[in-house]
Amino acid sequence: MALIRLSADIAASPEAVFRCFESPEAMQHWIEGLQELRYEGAGPIGVGSAFRQVNKVAGKLETYAGEITAFERPTRFGASVEGDGYHYQMDFVVAPSDPGSRLEYRGELLLTGRVARLFCPIIVYFSRRVFRQEMRNIKRLAESR
C-alpha cells in the first residue's frame, strides 16, 4: 500500500473549499482527466452515495466505481474508488486557517493486480503528480468563487 499526503493553504473560506466536492459540475473543474461523473440514485450526495466515474488516462477512457465515505460539510469529504487492479481511499479535510483554509489530503493506494504491483513505483510516482495538480486545481477553483 502507498500513502499519499498533500496539503494546501487556500485563500477562501472552508465553505468555499467544500463546494468543490459538492457536485459533479464542481468536480469537473479539478479532477484531472474527468470525462463523466454520475451519482446513482436520487437524492442529495452523502455517505454511501455510489457513483461511476470515467477518466481519460494516458489517452484511453477508464471507468471506475466509487462510494462517498465521508461528507461532513464544510470540513471533510472522502471517497473510495475501485479500478482495474487497484483500490483507492481518499480523504480531504478542510480547516479554517489565516487567511482562509487549510486543505489536507490523504490517499491510500492499494494495488491488487499482478501487473499493477509490478509497476508500483511508477504508478505511485504518476499518482502523486496527478494529485498535486488536483490540489492546485481545487485551490484555484475555491479562490475564484
Secondary structure as a PSIPRED ss2 file (coil, helix, strand):
# PSIPRED VFORMAT (PSIPRED V4.0)

   1 M C   1.000  0.000  0.000
   2 A E   0.000  0.000  1.000
   3 L E   0.000  0.000  1.000
   4 I E   0.000  0.000  1.000
   5 R E   0.000  0.000  1.000
   6 L E   0.000  0.000  1.000
   7 S E   0.000  0.000  1.000
   8 A E   0.000  0.000  1.000
   9 D E   0.000  0.000  1.000
  10 I E   0.000  0.000  1.000
  11 A C   1.000  0.000  0.000
  12 A C   1.000  0.000  0.000
  13 S C   1.000  0.000  0.000
  14 P H   0.000  1.000  0.000
  15 E H   0.000  1.000  0.000
  16 A H   0.000  1.000  0.000
  17 V H   0.000  1.000  0.000
  18 F H   0.000  1.000  0.000
  19 R H   0.000  1.000  0.000
  20 C H   0.000  1.000  0.000
  21 F H   0.000  1.000  0.000
  22 E C   1.000  0.000  0.000
  23 S C   1.000  0.000  0.000
  24 P H   0.000  1.000  0.000
  25 E H   0.000  1.000  0.000
  26 A H   0.000  1.000  0.000
  27 M H   0.000  1.000  0.000
  28 Q C   1.000  0.000  0.000
  29 H C   1.000  0.000  0.000
  30 W C   1.000  0.000  0.000
  31 I C   1.000  0.000  0.000
  32 E C   1.000  0.000  0.000
  33 G C   1.000  0.000  0.000
  34 L E   0.000  0.000  1.000
  35 Q E   0.000  0.000  1.000
  36 E E   0.000  0.000  1.000
  37 L E   0.000  0.000  1.000
  38 R E   0.000  0.000  1.000
  39 Y E   0.000  0.000  1.000
  40 E C   1.000  0.000  0.000
  41 G C   1.000  0.000  0.000
  42 A C   1.000  0.000  0.000
  43 G C   1.000  0.000  0.000
  44 P C   1.000  0.000  0.000
  45 I C   1.000  0.000  0.000
  46 G C   1.000  0.000  0.000
  47 V C   1.000  0.000  0.000
  48 G C   1.000  0.000  0.000
  49 S C   1.000  0.000  0.000
  50 A E   0.000  0.000  1.000
  51 F E   0.000  0.000  1.000
  52 R E   0.000  0.000  1.000
  53 Q E   0.000  0.000  1.000
  54 V E   0.000  0.000  1.000
  55 N E   0.000  0.000  1.000
  56 K E   0.000  0.000  1.000
  57 V E   0.000  0.000  1.000
  58 A C   1.000  0.000  0.000
  59 G C   1.000  0.000  0.000
  60 K E   0.000  0.000  1.000
  61 L E   0.000  0.000  1.000
  62 E E   0.000  0.000  1.000
  63 T E   0.000  0.000  1.000
  64 Y E   0.000  0.000  1.000
  65 A E   0.000  0.000  1.000
  66 G E   0.000  0.000  1.000
  67 E E   0.000  0.000  1.000
  68 I E   0.000  0.000  1.000
  69 T E   0.000  0.000  1.000
  70 A E   0.000  0.000  1.000
  71 F E   0.000  0.000  1.000
  72 E E   0.000  0.000  1.000
  73 R C   1.000  0.000  0.000
  74 P C   1.000  0.000  0.000
  75 T C   1.000  0.000  0.000
  76 R E   0.000  0.000  1.000
  77 F E   0.000  0.000  1.000
  78 G E   0.000  0.000  1.000
  79 A E   0.000  0.000  1.000
  80 S E   0.000  0.000  1.000
  81 V E   0.000  0.000  1.000
  82 E E   0.000  0.000  1.000
  83 G E   0.000  0.000  1.000
  84 D C   1.000  0.000  0.000
  85 G C   1.000  0.000  0.000
  86 Y E   0.000  0.000  1.000
  87 H E   0.000  0.000  1.000
  88 Y E   0.000  0.000  1.000
  89 Q E   0.000  0.000  1.000
  90 M E   0.000  0.000  1.000
  91 D E   0.000  0.000  1.000
  92 F E   0.000  0.000  1.000
  93 V E   0.000  0.000  1.000
  94 V E   0.000  0.000  1.000
  95 A E   0.000  0.000  1.000
  96 P E   0.000  0.000  1.000
  97 S E   0.000  0.000  1.000
  98 D C   1.000  0.000  0.000
  99 P C   1.000  0.000  0.000
 100 G E   0.000  0.000  1.000
 101 S E   0.000  0.000  1.000
 102 R E   0.000  0.000  1.000
 103 L E   0.000  0.000  1.000
 104 E E   0.000  0.000  1.000
 105 Y E   0.000  0.000  1.000
 106 R E   0.000  0.000  1.000
 107 G E   0.000  0.000  1.000
 108 E E   0.000  0.000  1.000
 109 L E   0.000  0.000  1.000
 110 L E   0.000  0.000  1.000
 111 L E   0.000  0.000  1.000
 112 T C   1.000  0.000  0.000
 113 G C   1.000  0.000  0.000
 114 R H   0.000  1.000  0.000
 115 V H   0.000  1.000  0.000
 116 A H   0.000  1.000  0.000
 117 R H   0.000  1.000  0.000
 118 L H   0.000  1.000  0.000
 119 F C   1.000  0.000  0.000
 120 C H   0.000  1.000  0.000
 121 P H   0.000  1.000  0.000
 122 I H   0.000  1.000  0.000
 123 I H   0.000  1.000  0.000
 124 V H   0.000  1.000  0.000
 125 Y H   0.000  1.000  0.000
 126 F H   0.000  1.000  0.000
 127 S H   0.000  1.000  0.000
 128 R H   0.000  1.000  0.000
 129 R H   0.000  1.000  0.000
 130 V H   0.000  1.000  0.000
 131 F H   0.000  1.000  0.000
 132 R H   0.000  1.000  0.000
 133 Q H   0.000  1.000  0.000
 134 E H   0.000  1.000  0.000
 135 M H   0.000  1.000  0.000
 136 R H   0.000  1.000  0.000
 137 N H   0.000  1.000  0.000
 138 I H   0.000  1.000  0.000
 139 K H   0.000  1.000  0.000
 140 R H   0.000  1.000  0.000
 141 L H   0.000  1.000  0.000
 142 A H   0.000  1.000  0.000
 143 E H   0.000  1.000  0.000
 144 S H   0.000  1.000  0.000
 145 R C   1.000  0.000  0.000
